[in-house]
């Protein structure tokens, strides 16, 4: 694991090691989307991870899908995130706010305006989601017009500017896990006939244009982008041309000189190598379910520059110190992952 503890520069950040905190939805925001009172402490406790990528944060009312998720588009949101950023910085860490527009993975009961969700096409995902009245089928979304696609790109731009006003070091665009950017790439969620549908190049266009808008607004060296090739989350099927979509996407993002690309990797090792070859800047590779002893394998092999961690970071505020000392780890309590109070949020013990 020697490379794991070597410094690296990602964008404009000088990081002391190669670990980072992966984005994890915790559903503990106030009803209006402002980070909750415990959030500054939660993030600051984990500052030794260096780069902290926040929970998915909606850029607009339309971008919300789940209950009690954070937003970054009102003055209250900015004030709430400023407290988080200030605490993280005081503890020596860096904060990227993840911009997550869920698209069709939403329910009117969970959004501030209670309207029909928006998506590339009017196709329901065929899954359920949790609401205040229990599990419900996700309704058919409304297809965005071409003009509305541009307005949605502007929402990402505005949210990125708000994140920097809040003191964040940058933003990560969520292009993975079945949400809006990913929906544009998937064959069974996008049947558009304009410039955002049809060919592999067109399916990649939305993600590239979002990234370009954000980079223009806050700087490419403060912009990251997350992808999850082959991930069927949210009922998505990328189809046989999925890899070609990612090739166009990565080529387009590389031209923007973004700070990093964050890959939620599944099992296509050959394609990961292709991504590594094509991507010129920082590459974050998150392998869900990997054993602890393999945390640095991709870094040692040159396949990744940084290894983001999720549940281990959630349950171990002092994960870096524990790994350096070979100390045992706390186990996370899944019953407290989403929603709730301080329990399972800020009360995981450190070695001390």
Secondary structure, DSSP 8 states (H G I E B T S, - for coil): -GGGGS-EEETTEEESSSEEE-------S-TTS---TTHHHHHHHTGGGSEEEEEEEESSSTT--STT-EE-SSHHHHHHHHHHHHHHHHTT-EEEEEE---TTS--GGGSSS----EESSS---S-EEEETTEEEE----EE--HHHHHHHHHHHHHHHHHHHHTT-SEEEEE--TTSHHHHHH-TTT----STTSSSHHHHHHHHHHHHHHHHHHH-GGGEEEEE-TT--GGG----TTHHHHHHHHHHHHHHTT-SEEEEEE-S-HHHHHHHHHH--SEEEEEETT--GGGTTHHHHTTS-SBEEESHHHHH-TTHHHHHHHT-------GGGSSS-SSTTTT------
